Amino acid sequence: MPQLNPAPWFAILLFSWLIFLTVIPNKVLSHTFTNEITALSAKKLKSETWNWPWH
């Protein structure tokens, strides 16, 4: 039965993973966003302690 011969399918698997690991990450990482991400203000927010009575 020819479909049980692993030789051509193993080569196809290796070549497809080679493409996935070399070409596609470069295309994804080269994507640029249209909107720049603005940083939040650098001032530290004042947090007050909670004064709860523990009875």
The first five atom37 places (N, CA, C, CB, O) and aatype in JSON, in Angstrom:
{
  "aatype": [12, 14, 5, 10, 2, 14, 0, 14, 17, 13, 0, 9, 10, 10, 13, 15, 17, 10, 9, 13, 10, 16, 19, 9, 14, 2, 11, 19, 10, 15, 8, 16, 13, 16, 2, 6, 9, 16, 0, 10, 15, 0, 11, 11, 10, 11, 15, 6, 16, 17, 2, 17, 14, 17, 8],
  "atom_mask": [
    [1, 1, 1, 1, 1],
    [1, 1, 1, 1, 1],
    [1, 1, 1, 1, 1],
    [1, 1, 1, 1, 1],
    [1, 1, 1, 1, 1],
    [1, 1, 1, 1, 1],
    [1, 1, 1, 1, 1],
    [1, 1, 1, 1, 1],
    [1, 1, 1, 1, 1],
    [1, 1, 1, 1, 1],
    [1, 1, 1, 1, 1],
    [1, 1, 1, 1, 1],
    [1, 1, 1, 1, 1],
    [1, 1, 1, 1, 1],
    [1, 1, 1, 1, 1],
    [1, 1, 1, 1, 1],
    [1, 1, 1, 1, 1],
    [1, 1, 1, 1, 1],
    [1, 1, 1, 1, 1],
    [1, 1, 1, 1, 1],
    [1, 1, 1, 1, 1],
    [1, 1, 1, 1, 1],
    [1, 1, 1, 1, 1],
    [1, 1, 1, 1, 1],
    [1, 1, 1, 1, 1],
    [1, 1, 1, 1, 1],
    [1, 1, 1, 1, 1],
    [1, 1, 1, 1, 1],
    [1, 1, 1, 1, 1],
    [1, 1, 1, 1, 1],
    [1, 1, 1, 1, 1],
    [1, 1, 1, 1, 1],
    [1, 1, 1, 1, 1],
    [1, 1, 1, 1, 1],
    [1, 1, 1, 1, 1],
    [1, 1, 1, 1, 1],
    [1, 1, 1, 1, 1],
    [1, 1, 1, 1, 1],
    [1, 1, 1, 1, 1],
    [1, 1, 1, 1, 1],
    [1, 1, 1, 1, 1],
    [1, 1, 1, 1, 1],
    [1, 1, 1, 1, 1],
    [1, 1, 1, 1, 1],
    [1, 1, 1, 1, 1],
    [1, 1, 1, 1, 1],
    [1, 1, 1, 1, 1],
    [1, 1, 1, 1, 1],
    [1, 1, 1, 1, 1],
    [1, 1, 1, 1, 1],
    [1, 1, 1, 1, 1],
    [1, 1, 1, 1, 1],
    [1, 1, 1, 1, 1],
    [1, 1, 1, 1, 1],
    [1, 1, 1, 1, 1]
  ],
  "atom_positions": [
    [[0.84, -1.18, 0.0], [0.0, 0.0, 0.0], [0.89, 1.25, 0.0], [-0.96, 0.0, 1.22], [1.69, 1.41, 0.92]],
    [[0.77, 2.12, -0.97], [1.7, 3.24, -1.1], [1.54, 4.3, -0.02], [1.52, 3.88, -2.45], [2.5, 5.0, 0.28]],
    [[0.37, 4.43, 0.58], [0.2, 5.48, 1.59], [0.93, 5.15, 2.89], [-1.27, 5.69, 1.87], [1.07, 6.02, 3.74]],
    [[1.39, 3.91, 3.05], [2.12, 3.55, 4.25], [3.62, 3.78, 4.11], [1.87, 2.1, 4.6], [4.36, 3.6, 5.07]],
    [[4.08, 4.18, 2.92], [5.49, 4.46, 2.71], [5.8, 5.84, 3.31], [5.85, 4.41, 1.19], [5.29, 6.84, 2.8]],
    [[6.61, 5.92, 4.38], [6.83, 7.2, 5.05], [7.84, 8.11, 4.35], [7.28, 6.96, 6.44], [7.97, 9.27, 4.73]],
    [[8.55, 7.62, 3.36], [9.64, 8.39, 2.77], [9.17, 9.73, 2.17], [10.33, 7.57, 1.69], [9.72, 10.75, 2.56]],
    [[8.2, 9.8, 1.25], [7.85, 11.13, 0.71], [7.13, 12.01, 1.72], [6.98, 10.97, -0.52], [7.3, 13.23, 1.69]],
    [[6.35, 11.43, 2.61], [5.59, 12.24, 3.56], [6.48, 12.82, 4.65], [4.5, 11.41, 4.19], [6.22, 13.92, 5.15]],
    [[7.52, 12.08, 5.01], [8.45, 12.62, 6.0], [9.22, 13.81, 5.42], [9.42, 11.53, 6.48], [9.47, 14.78, 6.13]],
    [[9.61, 13.73, 4.16], [10.3, 14.85, 3.51], [9.38, 16.06, 3.4], [10.81, 14.44, 2.1], [9.81, 17.2, 3.61]],
    [[8.12, 15.82, 3.07], [7.15, 16.93, 2.98], [6.96, 17.56, 4.35], [5.79, 16.44, 2.42], [6.87, 18.78, 4.46]],
    [[6.9, 16.75, 5.39], [6.77, 17.27, 6.75], [7.98, 18.13, 7.12], [6.61, 16.13, 7.76], [7.82, 19.22, 7.68]],
    [[9.18, 17.65, 6.82], [10.38, 18.42, 7.15], [10.45, 19.73, 6.38], [11.64, 17.6, 6.87], [10.77, 20.77, 6.96]],
    [[10.15, 19.71, 5.09], [10.19, 20.93, 4.3], [9.11, 21.92, 4.73], [10.03, 20.61, 2.82], [9.35, 23.13, 4.74]],
    [[7.95, 21.43, 5.09], [6.91, 22.36, 5.53], [7.29, 23.01, 6.85], [5.56, 21.62, 5.66], [7.04, 24.2, 7.03]],
    [[7.89, 22.26, 7.79], [8.33, 22.87, 9.05], [9.49, 23.82, 8.83], [8.71, 21.79, 10.05], [9.63, 24.82, 9.53]],
    [[10.34, 23.5, 7.85], [11.43, 24.41, 7.52], [10.87, 25.75, 7.03], [12.36, 23.79, 6.44], [11.38, 26.81, 7.4]],
    [[9.84, 25.69, 6.22], [9.2, 26.93, 5.76], [8.52, 27.65, 6.91], [8.18, 26.62, 4.65], [8.62, 28.87, 7.03]],
    [[7.82, 26.9, 7.76], [7.13, 27.52, 8.89], [8.1, 28.22, 9.83], [6.33, 26.48, 9.66], [7.8, 29.29, 10.36]],
    [[9.27, 27.63, 10.03], [10.21, 28.19, 11.01], [11.13, 29.25, 10.44], [11.04, 27.09, 11.58], [11.78, 29.96, 11.21]],
    [[11.22, 29.38, 9.14], [12.12, 30.39, 8.57], [11.4, 31.54, 7.89], [13.05, 29.73, 7.59], [11.74, 32.7, 8.12]],
    [[10.43, 31.26, 7.07], [9.8, 32.31, 6.27], [8.69, 33.02, 7.03], [9.25, 31.73, 4.97], [8.66, 34.25, 7.07]],
    [[7.8, 32.28, 7.62], [6.6, 32.87, 8.23], [6.92, 33.75, 9.45], [5.64, 31.76, 8.64], [6.33, 34.82, 9.57]],
    [[7.84, 33.35, 10.37], [8.13, 34.28, 11.48], [8.69, 35.62, 11.01], [9.1, 33.65, 12.44], [8.4, 36.65, 11.61]],
    [[9.5, 35.61, 9.95], [10.02, 36.89, 9.45], [8.9, 37.76, 8.91], [11.06, 36.65, 8.35], [8.92, 38.98, 9.1]],
    [[7.93, 37.17, 8.26], [6.81, 37.96, 7.75], [5.95, 38.5, 8.89], [5.96, 37.11, 6.81], [5.46, 39.63, 8.82]],
    [[5.75, 37.7, 9.92], [4.93, 38.15, 11.04], [5.64, 39.23, 11.84], [4.58, 36.96, 11.95], [5.01, 40.22, 12.24]],
    [[6.93, 39.07, 12.08], [7.66, 40.05, 12.88], [7.9, 41.35, 12.14], [8.97, 39.47, 13.33], [8.14, 42.38, 12.78]],
    [[7.85, 41.34, 10.82], [8.05, 42.57, 10.07], [6.78, 43.4, 9.97], [8.58, 42.26, 8.69], [6.8, 44.48, 9.38]],
    [[5.68, 42.91, 10.51], [4.41, 43.64, 10.47], [4.51, 44.88, 11.33], [3.25, 42.74, 10.95], [5.01, 44.84, 12.46]],
    [[4.04, 45.99, 10.79], [4.05, 47.23, 11.57], [2.61, 47.63, 11.88], [4.78, 48.37, 10.79], [1.71, 47.45, 11.06]],
    [[2.41, 48.16, 13.04], [1.1, 48.59, 13.46], [0.84, 50.0, 12.95], [0.97, 48.53, 15.0], [1.75, 50.82, 12.88]],
    [[-0.39, 50.28, 12.61], [-0.73, 51.6, 12.11], [-0.82, 52.62, 13.24], [-2.04, 51.56, 11.34], [-0.53, 53.8, 13.02]],
    [[-1.21, 52.21, 14.41], [-1.34, 53.12, 15.55], [-0.18, 52.9, 16.5], [-2.69, 52.92, 16.28], [0.11, 51.77, 16.89]],
    [[0.47, 53.98, 16.86], [1.55, 53.88, 17.84], [0.96, 53.7, 19.24], [2.46, 55.14, 17.79], [-0.05, 54.31, 19.58]],
    [[1.6, 52.88, 20.01], [1.15, 52.64, 21.38], [1.67, 53.77, 22.26], [1.63, 51.25, 21.91], [2.88, 54.01, 22.32]],
    [[0.78, 54.46, 22.93], [1.2, 55.56, 23.79], [1.42, 55.03, 25.2], [0.15, 56.7, 23.78], [0.62, 54.25, 25.73]],
    [[2.5, 55.47, 25.79], [2.81, 55.05, 27.15], [1.92, 55.79, 28.14], [4.31, 55.29, 27.47], [1.55, 56.94, 27.92]],
    [[1.57, 55.11, 29.21], [0.79, 55.77, 30.25], [1.66, 56.76, 30.99], [0.2, 54.75, 31.22], [2.88, 56.7, 30.92]],
    [[1.03, 57.66, 31.7], [1.79, 58.68, 32.42], [2.69, 58.01, 33.46], [0.85, 59.7, 33.09], [2.34, 56.98, 34.03]],
    [[3.82, 58.62, 33.69], [4.82, 58.03, 34.57], [4.56, 58.3, 36.05], [6.18, 58.53, 34.2], [5.23, 57.73, 36.91]],
    [[3.6, 59.17, 36.35], [3.38, 59.47, 37.76], [2.75, 58.27, 38.47], [2.48, 60.73, 37.92], [1.94, 57.54, 37.91]],
    [[3.16, 58.1, 39.7], [2.68, 56.96, 40.47], [1.35, 57.33, 41.13], [3.73, 56.54, 41.54], [1.21, 58.4, 41.73]],
    [[0.39, 56.44, 41.02], [-0.9, 56.71, 41.62], [-0.83, 56.54, 43.13], [-1.98, 55.79, 41.02], [-0.16, 55.64, 43.65]],
    [[-1.53, 57.44, 43.84], [-1.52, 57.38, 45.3], [-2.5, 56.32, 45.75], [-1.87, 58.77, 45.92], [-3.68, 56.34, 45.39]],
    [[-2.01, 55.4, 46.55], [-2.89, 54.37, 47.08], [-2.97, 54.53, 48.6], [-2.39, 52.94, 46.69], [-1.96, 54.67, 49.29]],
    [[-4.18, 54.5, 49.08], [-4.38, 54.65, 50.52], [-4.59, 53.27, 51.14], [-5.59, 55.58, 50.83], [-5.14, 52.37, 50.51]],
    [[-4.15, 53.14, 52.37], [-4.34, 51.86, 53.06], [-5.78, 51.76, 53.54], [-3.36, 51.72, 54.26], [-6.44, 52.77, 53.79]],
    [[-6.25, 50.55, 53.66], [-7.61, 50.32, 54.11], [-7.61, 50.16, 55.61], [-8.22, 49.09, 53.43], [-6.85, 49.37, 56.17]],
    [[-8.47, 50.91, 56.26], [-8.57, 50.82, 57.71], [-9.85, 50.08, 58.04], [-8.54, 52.24, 58.37], [-10.9, 50.7, 58.25]],
    [[-9.79, 48.77, 58.1], [-10.95, 47.97, 58.39], [-10.91, 47.49, 59.84], [-11.05, 46.78, 57.42], [-9.88, 46.99, 60.29]],
    [[-11.99, 47.64, 60.54], [-12.0, 47.1, 61.9], [-12.17, 45.57, 61.87], [-13.14, 47.75, 62.74], [-13.11, 45.05, 61.26]],
    [[-11.27, 44.89, 62.53], [-11.33, 43.41, 62.58], [-11.84, 42.99, 63.94], [-9.93, 42.76, 62.29], [-11.06, 42.85, 64.88]],
    [[-13.15, 42.8, 64.05], [-13.77, 42.42, 65.33], [-14.07, 40.96, 65.35], [-15.04, 43.22, 65.58], [-14.6, 40.46, 66.35]]
  ]
}
